């Protein structure tokens, strides 16, 4: 009979119960791991900041040069309550963020376009390769100085410097992402009659997206660096200008306070980029690390 179990067969109820037990154990393990992760995240800054505070209080580290956590907090509060010599902290923060965002968008767009273009065209890649490497070897601080001299103290030189830093990061990742596309897959698609545009749209670009999106996480931090360096070299407003003034007055507390502000901005941008990654790469199966974190 269909409902009769063979000798040695496991009842379905026992199988379901076993799977439920395994799933419950996995959930418990994930919760335990998450607890340890958050505990470590809390302990680490407590140890670092506490050690910093104690070492400055007992003279192990000179707070005149390295600041002190309590004084850094006071400087951060003063930035928001008393403002700066160059206007409110919100105005200066927005100036830097605006420069970084525009530079990030410009550098990422051009990096993606040139990376995809050169990645698919070996002749063009061979022609442009030595010039791209030469441009990439130029120190960014020199480019920043050239931009300031050429375009003045306004927004443009900061945007250009941020765009240059972002461009090379995104370009090399997009270029390598195109080169890593399965050649057998490309050959099969072409055999089926796909045009160059269809190959790029349905095979090359989706395959390179993983590399491109991964590069954006790092690229935005470099956009912030480009904007700040440009402001340090010469500007009329921005967080970099506040840092320069604090440096001139031997005020490390304000410098650290500005670092905290920019770190917070970068973390917010990282969170937004992670949301973008999940949306754009929703078709991609989860990697091993992602599957373990689920």
N, C-alpha and C positions, 0 to 999 in steps of 0.2 A: 504494500500500500504506500501511497505517496507520503502520508503523515508519519510512517514508521521510521524510526531512527536506526541506522546501521550500528553495528557493534563498534564501540570506540568513538562514535561521533559526539561532538560537543553540542549541547542544546543551544538554540539561538538565544534564549534568555541569558544563559551564562556568558555568551559572546558579547551581547550588548552590555551586560554588567561589567565585564572586563574592560571594554572600550571606555565606558563611563568612568571607571576607576582610573584608567590611564589619563584621560582628559582632565579629571579633577586633580590628579597628582601634578600634571603639567601646569595647570593654572596656579596651584600652590607654589610650585617652583618659580614661576614667573613673578608672582607677588613677592616672594621672599627675595628674589634677586633685585626687583625694583626697590624694595625696602633698603637693601644694602647699598644700592647705587645712590639713593637719595641721602642716606646716612653719610656716605663718603663725601657727597657733594657739600653737605653742611659742615662736616668736620674739617675738610681741607681749607676753606677760607677762614674758619675760626682759628685754626692752627697758624696759618700764614699771617693773618692780620694781628692776632694776639701776640705772636712772636715778634712781629714788627713793632708793635706798641711797647712791649716789655723791653726789647733791646734798645729802643730810643730813650725810654724812661731811665734805664740803668746805665746809659752812656756807652753801651756796646757799639751802637751805631749813632753817628752824629745826625740829629734831626735837622740841623741847619742845611745839610746837603741832601738828605734822603727823606725829609718830611716825617710826619707822624700821623697815623690813622685818624686820631681825634681832630688834629689840625686840618687834615684833608677834608674831613666831613664839614668842619666849620667853613673852610674855603668854598666848598660846594654849595652850602647854604647861602653864603654871602653872594655867590654868583647869581643866584635866583632872587635874592631879596634886595641886594644893593646894586646889582648890575655891574657893568664894566665901564672902563673909560671910553669904549667904542660903541656904547649902546647897551641895550638889554641883552641878557644871555640868550633869550629866545631868538632875537634878531640875528645874532652872530651864529647861533647853532643852525638856523635855517639857511644862512648864507653858505655854510660849509656843506650841509646836507644837499642843498640845491646843486652846488658844484659837483659833488660826488655822484648824484643821481644822473645828471646830464652827461657827465664824463663816462659813467658806467654804461648808460644806454648807447652812447656813441661808440665807445670802444667795443662793447659786446656785439653790436650790429655789424660793424666793419670786420671784426674778427671772425664772426660766423660766416659772412659772405666770402671773404678772402680764403678762409680755411676750407670751406666747401668747394670753392672754385679751384683752388690750387690742388686740393686733395684728389679731385676727379680728373685733372688735366696734368699729366706727368711732364709734358713739354713746358707748359707754363711754370710748373713747379721748379723744374731744373733751371729755367732762366732766372726766376726771381729769388731762388733759394739763397745765393750768397749775399744779395742785398738785404734780405730780411734778417739774416744772421748778423750782418754788419750793423743794421739799425738797432737790433736787439742788444748788441754789445755796448752801445753808447750809454754811459751812466745817466740815470734819470735826473739827477740833480743838475747836470749840465743842460739837459733839455729844458728843465724848469727855468733855469736862468735865461736861456735863449728866449723862451716864451714870454717871460716877464719883460725883457728888454724890447722884444718885438711888439708886444700887444699891451703893455702897460700893467697897471695894478688892478684892473677890473676882473671880471669873472672868467673871461675867455682863456687866459693862460692856465688857470687852475683846472678848467674843464679839459683843456688839451692834454695837460700832464696826466690827469686821471684817466683820460681816454687811452693814452699811450700805454700806461701800465696795464689797463684792462685788456687792450687789444691783443698783446702778445700771449697772455694767458689763455684767452678764448681761442685765438687763432691756432695755436699749436694743438690744443685739444680737439678743435673741430677738424683740423687737418689729419690728425692721427685717427680720429673717429671714422673718417671717410676711408682711410687706408686699411682699417681693421674690418671693413665690411667683407662678408664671405664672398669670395670671388666666384665660387660655384653657383651661388644664388644669383649673382649678377649675370653670369653667363646664361643661366636658365631663363631669367626674366627677358633677356635680350632675344633668346631663341624664340620665345613666345610672341615676339613682335613689339615689345614695349619700346617707346621712344626714349630719348635721353632725358626729357623732362619727366616722363613717367617713372623712369628708373630712379631719378633723383628724388621725386616726390614720395614714392611708395617704398623705396628700399634704402637709398643712401642716407637721406636726411633722418628718417626714423632710427636707423642704426647708429647714426652719429649723435643723436640727441642725448644719449646717456653720457657721453663724453662732454658734450657742450654744457648740459645742465650742471654736471659735477664741477666744471670750471667756473661757473657763475658764483658758486659759494665762496671760492677763494677770491674771485675777481672783485667783488664788492668791497672787501677789505682793502684791496689795493686801490680802489677808487677813492676811499676815504684817505688813504695815505697820500695819494697824488694831490688831493685837494688841500690837505694840511701842509704838505711840503711846499706847494705853490704859495700858500698864505704865509708861511714862514719866510719864503724868499722875498715876498713883497705883496702887500695887500692893504686894503682900507677897512676891512671887517672880516670876521670869521674866527673860529676857534684857534686856528694856527696863529693869528695875530695876538690873541690873548696869551697863548703859550709863549710867544716871543717876548711879550712884555713881562710876563712872570719870570722868564729866564733872565732877563736883564735886571730884574729886581731881586734875584736870588730867592725866588719864592717857589720851592718845589711843591708845596701843598696845592697851589693853584694849578700847577702842571699836572699833578696826579688827579685833581678834580676834573680837569678837562679830559684826561685819559678815560676816566670813568664814564663821562658823558658820551664820548665817541664809542666806547665799548658797548654801552647800552644801545646806541643807534645801530651798531653792527649786528648785535644779537637780534634786534627786531627785524632787520633786513634778512638775516639768516633764516628766521622763522618764516618770513613771507616767501623766500626762495624755496624753502622746504615744501610749503603748500603748493607752489607752482610746480615743483618737481613731481609731487604726487598726482597732480592733475594732468600734466603733460605726458607723464610716463605711466599712466594708469594701465596701459595695455601690457606693460612689461611684467613678467612673473617675478615674484620677490626673490631676492638673493638669499643665500644661506644665512647671512647675519640678520637680514630683515625678517626672515621666517622665524629665527630663534627669538627675536624681540617681540613677535606678535603674541 
